[in-house]
Structure formats: C-alpha cells, structure tokens
Amino acid sequence: MNQLAARLPDIATLDMALLAGGAVLAVVLLIVFALLGSGRDKLRARRLARVAQRPQATSDKTKLRVKRSTANSSIVAIDRIIKHLLPNAAKLRVRLARTGHRISVGQYLVACLLVGAAPAVGLKLAVGLPVLAALMVGLILGVGLPHLVVGFLGKRRLKRFNDLFPDAIDLIVRGLKSGLPVTESIKIVGTEIGKPVGEEFRLIGDSIKFGMNLNEALTAAAARIDTPEFRFFNITLSIQQETGGNLAETLENLGNVIRRRRQMRLKIKAYSSEAKASAYIIGSLPFIMFGIILTMNYDYLMTLFRDPRGLMMFTGGVLSFMIGVATMAKMVRFEI
C-alpha cells in the first residue's frame, strides 16, 4: 500500500503529461494542416490564373475534360485515412454540403479532435478529473457538438430555402407563361433569387450547361436539398417531361400547396412551443444540478469519477439522458 501511495503522484504526473502532449500534438497538427491547405489553395489559384491567360486552342483535337473532385481533405495522407477508415464518408460529405459552407471531411474531423481534446485537457488540469472520465467527456463533446452544429446549420439553410422556394416557383411560372423554356427559367431564378435558392438553381443551370439533362441535374440537387417541397418540384418536372401537359399551371398549384404547408407548419410550431419549452427546461436540469453540486461540494462530486462504480453510474446516466432527450424531441416534432 505504501508503495502504491508513493507511486500515485508519478501516475498523476504521467496522466497530465499525456494529456498535455496530446493537446500540443493536436494544435501542431491543426497549424500544419492550415498552412498546407492555404499553400495548396494559393498554388491552385496561381495555376488557374496561368491557364486563364493562355490563348484558347481552336484545334478539333483539343478536348476539355472536367472531373469532379472526390478528395475529402487537401492533405493526401489524411484523405487516404478517411477513405479507408471512415465509414460512409460520402453521406458525411453531403451533410456538410447542406450547410452552404465549404467544409471538407478532413476539416470536420480536425474540428472534432480539437473540440474533444480541449475540454478533456481542461477538465483534467483544472478540475482534476480522472483520465478515463475526462476522455469520456471529451469523446462525447468531440463527436456530439460538431454533429449538432452541422445539423443546425443545415436545417437553418433548408428553412431559408423553403421560405424563398415559392417565390422561385412563381418566377418559373411567369417565365413559362412568357414563352421561355423551363431550363432558361431555372437560370433566371439562379440570378434573380437570393441565397440559398439562387445558389442551388445556379448549380442546376451549370450542371445542364456541362451536359446533364434536367432530370439528372434535379436529382443531384435533391441529394443536397433534402426537403419534401423540392422533391415535389423534381417529381412534377419529371412527370411533365414524360407525359406533357400545362407545366405552368401545375407549378402554380405546387407553389400554392407549398405556401399552405408552410402556414400549417407555423401553426404547429406555435401550438407545440409550450411542450418544447418544458423539454428544454427538463433537459437542462441535470447540467444545472451538476454545476451547483460541483460548486458547493467538490469532493463529494469527485467520488463519482474516482470510483469505478461511480463511472459506471455516470455512463448509465448519460445514456439514459440521451434516450430521454431523443424521446422528448420525437414527441414535440410533427411531420406534415
């Protein structure tokens, strides 16, 4: 026992050294990735400038080849690691694209590492949590917080899209009634409507310009815009191209349906606001009590993390909390 007590300071020093070394390594990797990424961006910009200054070739043998980049990171080593170890990286790439920001999978994973490492090191050094408990908290924050932020940015962008989408449909209807084809009307929407509707319709117009037909361009856009309203629009245009009919009248009816759906959604949001407020209050109570007990009786709370039985109870409590939050979120969410 005496030998174990004598070795405890050395073990604590080793834990602190490991956490500090991990934090320093994460910061160094982030700086290196940022410098390499910025260097590659500058080099790419210089190459594009040189290509733009070259005279255009008029020979028939000259062919222009355009290939979509599938790299997950500007660092080749990280891109290989992501493709071999990360499951379903394509789905994560689509989820990041829905935010409207140019966030690569490599940047997202580096952000997860930093968000998880910083609280773990802070809790170990400032609060004195055991290494296992600090790593558990860091893992939960590193995985959960970036996921929630990306989901929030994606939902906010889709909400803006749904707010402006009926105006875009009306603009297409006016273009069709004036005699313009649907592809030209889509291009007009890309220039006249603000973000994010104009941005997405510009991408659709560019896809058509590079050789896709209308159905393929709309299907590719539907993967980024995962909303029922845009799927209705996609299905309407696909059916009209196969069967014919008055497309202007069909799209005009679709715009009215989308507006009524938005009004119904706002009514449901108002009716369920009280239940959501109750869920927020109940969900925040464990964190409030944790902070109060930590402030009033620090040693009493640290027993939960120093004892293996306490760690098991803490893990079970976190899992139960997550199940309860998911249940309450499901109860106050209504699909139209």
C-alpha positions as CSV (number, residue, x, y, z in Angstrom):
1,M,0.0,0.0,0.0
2,N,2.8,2.4,0.9
3,Q,4.5,1.7,-2.5
4,L,1.2,2.3,-4.3
5,A,0.7,5.6,-2.4
6,A,4.2,6.6,-3.2
7,R,3.6,5.9,-6.9
8,L,0.3,7.9,-7.1
9,P,2.0,11.3,-7.7
10,D,4.0,9.7,-10.5
11,I,0.9,8.3,-12.2
12,A,-0.9,11.6,-11.9
13,T,2.1,13.4,-13.4
14,L,2.2,10.8,-16.2
15,D,-1.5,11.4,-16.9
16,M,-1.0,15.2,-17.1
17,A,2.0,14.8,-19.3
18,L,0.0,12.5,-21.7
19,L,-2.9,14.9,-21.9
20,A,-0.7,17.9,-22.4
21,G,1.3,16.1,-25.1
22,G,-1.9,15.2,-26.8
23,A,-3.2,18.7,-26.7
24,V,0.1,20.1,-28.1
25,L,0.1,17.5,-30.8
26,A,-3.4,18.4,-31.8
27,V,-2.6,22.1,-32.0
28,V,0.6,21.4,-34.1
29,L,-1.4,19.2,-36.5
30,L,-4.0,21.9,-36.9
31,I,-1.4,24.5,-37.7
32,V,0.4,22.2,-40.1
33,F,-2.9,21.4,-41.9
34,A,-3.9,25.0,-42.1
35,L,-0.5,26.0,-43.6
36,L,-0.5,23.2,-46.1
37,G,-4.1,23.8,-47.0
38,S,-3.5,27.6,-47.6
39,G,-0.4,26.8,-49.6
40,R,-2.3,24.4,-51.8
41,D,-5.1,27.0,-52.3
42,K,-2.5,29.7,-53.4
43,L,-0.8,27.2,-55.7
44,R,-4.1,26.2,-57.2
45,A,-5.1,29.9,-57.7
46,R,-1.8,30.6,-59.5
47,R,-2.2,27.7,-61.8
48,L,-5.8,28.8,-62.7
49,A,-4.5,32.3,-63.4
50,R,-1.8,31.0,-65.7
51,V,-4.4,28.8,-67.5
52,A,-6.8,31.7,-67.9
53,Q,-4.1,33.8,-69.5
54,R,-3.3,31.2,-72.1
55,P,-4.8,31.6,-75.6
56,Q,-7.8,29.3,-76.3
57,A,-7.0,26.4,-78.5
58,T,-9.0,26.1,-81.7
59,S,-7.9,22.7,-82.8
60,D,-10.5,19.9,-83.0
61,K,-8.1,17.5,-81.4
62,T,-8.1,19.6,-78.1
63,K,-10.6,18.2,-75.7
64,L,-11.7,19.7,-72.4
65,R,-12.1,17.2,-69.6
66,V,-13.9,18.2,-66.4
67,K,-13.7,15.8,-63.4
68,R,-15.4,16.3,-60.1
69,S,-13.0,16.2,-57.2
70,T,-13.8,13.4,-54.6
71,A,-11.0,14.3,-52.1
72,N,-12.0,14.6,-48.5
73,S,-9.0,16.6,-47.5
74,S,-6.3,18.7,-49.1
75,I,-3.7,16.5,-47.3
76,V,-3.2,13.3,-49.2
77,A,-2.3,11.2,-46.2
78,I,-5.5,12.3,-44.3
79,D,-7.6,11.7,-47.4
80,R,-6.3,8.1,-47.6
81,I,-7.0,7.6,-43.9
82,I,-10.6,8.9,-44.3
83,K,-11.3,6.7,-47.3
84,H,-10.0,3.6,-45.6
85,L,-11.2,4.1,-42.0
86,L,-14.2,6.4,-42.0
87,P,-17.5,4.6,-42.8
88,N,-19.9,6.2,-45.3
89,A,-17.8,9.3,-46.0
90,A,-20.0,10.2,-48.9
91,K,-23.0,10.7,-46.7
92,L,-21.0,12.9,-44.4
93,R,-19.8,15.0,-47.4
94,V,-23.4,15.5,-48.5
95,R,-24.4,16.5,-44.9
96,L,-21.6,19.1,-44.8
97,A,-22.6,20.4,-48.3
98,R,-26.1,21.1,-46.9
99,T,-24.7,23.8,-44.6
100,G,-23.8,26.0,-47.5
101,H,-20.2,26.3,-46.3
102,R,-17.2,24.7,-48.0
103,I,-16.3,22.3,-45.2
104,S,-14.3,19.2,-46.1
105,V,-14.5,16.0,-44.3
106,G,-10.9,16.4,-43.1
107,Q,-11.6,19.9,-41.6
108,Y,-14.7,18.4,-39.9
109,L,-12.6,15.6,-38.3
110,V,-9.9,18.0,-37.2
111,A,-12.6,20.2,-35.6
112,C,-14.0,17.1,-33.8
113,L,-10.5,16.3,-32.5
114,L,-9.9,19.8,-31.1
115,V,-13.4,20.1,-29.6
116,G,-12.9,16.8,-27.8
117,A,-9.3,17.3,-26.8
118,A,-9.7,20.8,-25.3
119,P,-12.4,20.0,-22.7
120,A,-10.6,16.8,-21.8
121,V,-7.3,18.5,-21.1
122,G,-9.1,21.4,-19.3
123,L,-11.1,19.0,-17.0
124,K,-8.0,17.0,-16.2
125,L,-5.8,20.0,-15.4
126,A,-8.3,22.4,-13.9
127,V,-10.9,20.2,-12.2
128,G,-8.7,17.1,-11.6
129,L,-11.0,14.5,-13.2
130,P,-9.5,11.1,-13.8
131,V,-8.2,10.4,-17.2
132,L,-11.0,8.0,-18.1
133,A,-13.7,10.4,-17.1
134,A,-12.0,13.3,-18.9
135,L,-11.6,11.2,-22.1
136,M,-15.3,10.2,-21.9
137,V,-16.4,13.8,-21.6
138,G,-14.1,14.8,-24.5
139,L,-15.4,11.9,-26.7
140,I,-19.0,12.9,-26.1
141,L,-18.3,16.6,-26.8
142,G,-16.0,15.9,-29.8
143,V,-18.5,13.7,-31.5
144,G,-21.8,15.3,-30.5
145,L,-21.1,19.0,-30.6
146,P,-19.8,19.3,-34.2
147,H,-22.6,17.0,-35.3
148,L,-25.2,19.2,-33.7
149,V,-23.6,22.4,-35.2
150,V,-23.6,20.9,-38.7
151,G,-27.2,19.8,-38.3
152,F,-28.2,23.2,-37.1
153,L,-26.5,25.0,-40.0
154,G,-28.1,22.6,-42.5
155,K,-31.6,22.9,-41.0
156,R,-31.3,26.7,-41.0
157,R,-30.2,26.8,-44.6
158,L,-33.1,24.4,-45.6
159,K,-35.5,26.7,-43.7
160,R,-34.4,29.7,-45.7
161,F,-34.7,27.6,-48.9
162,N,-38.3,26.7,-48.1
163,D,-39.1,30.3,-47.3
164,L,-37.9,31.5,-50.8
165,F,-38.8,28.5,-52.8
166,P,-42.5,29.5,-53.6
167,D,-41.2,32.8,-55.0
168,A,-38.8,30.9,-57.2
169,I,-41.6,28.7,-58.5
170,D,-43.7,31.8,-59.2
171,L,-40.8,33.2,-61.2
172,I,-40.5,30.0,-63.2
173,V,-44.3,30.1,-63.9
174,R,-44.0,33.7,-65.2
175,G,-41.1,32.6,-67.4
176,L,-43.1,29.7,-68.8
177,K,-46.2,31.9,-69.5
178,S,-44.0,34.3,-71.4
179,G,-42.7,31.6,-73.7
180,L,-39.3,30.7,-72.1
181,P,-38.3,27.0,-71.8
182,V,-38.0,25.6,-68.3
183,T,-34.2,25.5,-68.4
184,E,-34.0,29.2,-69.1
185,S,-36.5,30.0,-66.4
186,I,-34.3,28.0,-63.9
187,K,-31.3,30.0,-64.9
188,I,-33.3,33.2,-64.3
189,V,-34.1,32.0,-60.8
190,G,-30.4,31.5,-60.2
191,T,-29.7,35.1,-61.0
192,E,-32.8,36.8,-59.5
193,I,-33.5,35.0,-56.2
194,G,-31.2,35.3,-53.2
195,K,-29.3,32.6,-51.4
196,P,-29.7,29.7,-50.9
197,V,-32.4,29.2,-53.6
198,G,-30.5,31.2,-56.2
199,E,-27.3,29.4,-55.4
200,E,-28.8,25.9,-55.8
201,F,-30.6,26.9,-59.0
202,R,-27.3,28.2,-60.4
203,L,-25.8,24.9,-59.7
204,I,-28.6,23.2,-61.6
205,G,-28.1,25.5,-64.5
206,D,-24.4,24.9,-64.6
207,S,-25.0,21.1,-64.5
208,I,-27.2,21.4,-67.5
209,K,-24.6,23.5,-69.2
210,F,-22.0,20.8,-68.6
211,G,-24.0,18.1,-70.3
212,M,-26.6,16.8,-67.7
213,N,-30.2,16.6,-68.7
214,L,-32.8,18.3,-66.5
215,N,-33.8,15.1,-64.6
216,E,-30.2,14.3,-63.7
217,A,-29.5,17.8,-62.5
218,L,-32.6,17.9,-60.4
219,T,-31.8,14.5,-58.9
220,A,-28.3,15.7,-57.9
221,A,-29.7,18.8,-56.4
222,A,-32.3,16.7,-54.4
223,A,-29.4,15.0,-52.6
224,R,-28.3,18.3,-51.3
225,I,-31.8,19.8,-50.7
226,D,-33.4,17.1,-48.7
227,T,-36.9,18.7,-48.4
228,P,-40.3,17.4,-49.4
229,E,-41.0,20.7,-51.3
230,F,-38.1,20.3,-53.6
231,R,-38.9,16.6,-54.1
232,F,-42.4,17.6,-55.2
233,F,-40.8,20.1,-57.7
234,N,-38.5,17.4,-59.0
235,I,-41.3,14.8,-59.5
236,T,-43.5,17.4,-61.1
237,L,-40.9,18.3,-63.8
238,S,-40.1,14.6,-64.4
239,I,-43.7,13.6,-64.9
240,Q,-44.3,16.6,-67.1
241,Q,-41.4,15.7,-69.4
242,E,-42.7,12.2,-69.8
243,T,-46.5,12.9,-70.1
244,G,-46.7,16.5,-71.2
245,G,-49.3,19.0,-70.1
246,N,-49.6,22.5,-68.8
247,L,-46.4,22.9,-66.7
248,A,-47.1,26.5,-65.8
249,E,-50.5,25.6,-64.2
250,T,-49.0,22.6,-62.4
251,L,-46.2,24.6,-60.9
252,E,-48.6,27.3,-59.9
253,N,-50.7,24.8,-58.0
254,L,-47.5,23.4,-56.4
255,G,-46.5,26.9,-55.2
256,N,-49.9,27.3,-53.5
257,V,-49.5,23.9,-51.8
258,I,-46.1,24.8,-50.5
259,R,-47.3,28.0,-49.1
260,R,-50.2,26.3,-47.3
261,R,-47.8,23.7,-45.9
262,R,-45.6,26.5,-44.6
263,Q,-48.6,28.1,-42.9
264,M,-49.6,24.8,-41.3
265,R,-46.0,24.3,-40.1
266,L,-46.0,27.7,-38.4
267,K,-49.3,26.8,-36.7
268,I,-47.9,23.6,-35.3
269,K,-44.8,25.4,-34.1
270,A,-46.9,27.8,-32.2
271,Y,-49.1,25.0,-30.7
272,S,-46.0,22.9,-29.6
273,S,-44.0,25.8,-28.2
274,E,-45.1,25.1,-24.6
275,A,-44.1,21.4,-24.9
276,K,-40.7,22.4,-26.3
277,A,-40.1,24.9,-23.5
278,S,-40.8,22.2,-21.0
279,A,-38.4,19.8,-22.7
280,Y,-35.7,22.4,-22.7
281,I,-36.1,23.1,-19.0
282,I,-36.2,19.4,-18.1
283,G,-33.2,18.7,-20.3
284,S,-31.1,21.4,-18.7
285,L,-31.8,20.4,-15.1
286,P,-29.0,17.7,-14.9
287,F,-26.4,20.2,-16.0
288,I,-27.6,22.9,-13.6
289,M,-27.5,20.4,-10.7
290,F,-24.1,19.2,-11.7
291,G,-22.8,22.8,-11.6
292,I,-24.4,23.5,-8.3
293,I,-23.0,20.4,-6.6
294,L,-19.6,21.0,-8.1
295,T,-19.5,24.5,-6.7
296,M,-20.9,23.6,-3.2
297,N,-19.2,20.2,-2.5
298,Y,-16.4,19.5,-4.9
299,D,-15.0,16.4,-3.1
300,Y,-18.5,14.8,-2.8
301,L,-19.0,15.0,-6.6
302,M,-15.5,13.8,-7.5
303,T,-16.2,10.5,-5.8
304,L,-18.5,9.8,-8.8
305,F,-15.4,9.9,-11.1
306,R,-12.8,8.4,-8.8
307,D,-14.7,5.3,-8.0
308,P,-15.2,2.7,-10.8
309,R,-18.8,2.2,-9.7
310,G,-19.3,5.9,-10.0
311,L,-18.0,5.9,-13.6
312,M,-20.5,3.1,-14.4
313,M,-23.3,5.1,-12.9
314,F,-22.2,8.2,-14.8
315,T,-22.1,6.3,-18.1
316,G,-25.6,4.9,-17.4
317,G,-26.9,8.3,-16.5
318,V,-25.5,9.9,-19.7
319,L,-27.1,7.1,-21.8
320,S,-30.4,7.5,-20.0
321,F,-30.3,11.3,-20.5
322,M,-29.6,10.9,-24.3
323,I,-32.5,8.4,-24.6
324,G,-34.8,10.8,-22.7
325,V,-33.8,13.8,-24.9
326,A,-34.3,11.8,-28.1
327,T,-37.8,10.7,-26.8
328,M,-38.8,14.3,-25.9
329,A,-37.5,15.6,-29.3
330,K,-39.6,12.9,-31.0
331,M,-42.7,13.8,-29.1
332,V,-42.6,17.5,-29.9
333,R,-41.7,17.0,-33.6
334,F,-44.6,16.8,-36.1
335,E,-44.2,15.8,-39.7
336,I,-46.5,17.4,-42.3
